[in-house]
C-alpha cells in the first residue's frame, strides 16, 4: 500500500480515489504520521463485516462445559 502526503492527496484526490477503486488503497500521512486510509467502498464493506475476536467468542454456541478449564501450571518446564 502506498503512502501519500495529505497535501499531495488533496491535489490529486480524483486519482487517489480511482486507484483505490481499482484495488490500490493509499495511506494518507500528515507530518510523517499515518493518519487515514483511502480504500474502495467495496473493500470497506468487506472489512465492516469482519467481527471482532470478542464478538466471535461471545457467539460461541457451546455450553460452558465444552471448554476445558485453564491450567495454572506451565505446559513445559521454563528454562531460567
N, C-alpha and C positions, 0 to 999 in steps of 0.2 A: 504494500500500500504506500503510495507516495505521500510525502508531506509538502504542504504549500503554506507559505506565509499568508496571514489574513489579508494584508494589503494586496497581494497578488491574486488571492481568491476573489476579492471584491472586483478587481479589474477584469477578471476572466470568468465570472460566475457561470455564464452560459456554458462555457467549455468544461468547467469543473462538473457541472450537473450532467452534461452529455456523457462525459467519461464515466461518471457514477452509474448512469443508466445502462451503460454498456459493460458493466462489471468491473470498473476500476475506481473504487472509492478513494477518497483523499482525506488525509488528516490535516486539519487546519491548525496552524501554530500561531501563537501570539507571544512575542518576546521570547521565542525559543521554547515555549511550553506547549505541549499538545493540549488543545482546548476543545476541539469538536471534530466530528467526522461527517463527511458528506457521502451518503450512500443512496442507492436506488430505493424507491418506495417498496419494491418487491423484496429486497434484502431486509429492509426494516420490518416488514410484515413477518418474514420468517423468524427473525430474531425475537420479535414480540411474542411469538407463540412458544418459545422455549421456556419451560417452567424452571423456577429456581430449585436448587437442591433441597431446600427446606420444604417447598411445596411437594416435591416428589416423596420425601419421607413422610409428610403428613398424609399423603394419599395412599400409603401402603395399605393394601386390602386385607392383610393377615391379622391374626389375633396377637395379643401381647406375648403369648407363649410360643409363637412361631420364631421369635428371635432369641437365640441363646444368650444367657446372661454374660455380661462383660467380665472377663477375668481380670483380677487385680495383680496377678503375678506376671512377670515378663515371660514371653513365649520362648525366649532363649536367654542363655546367660549373657550378661553385659560385660565386655572386657573393659577394665579400667586401667 
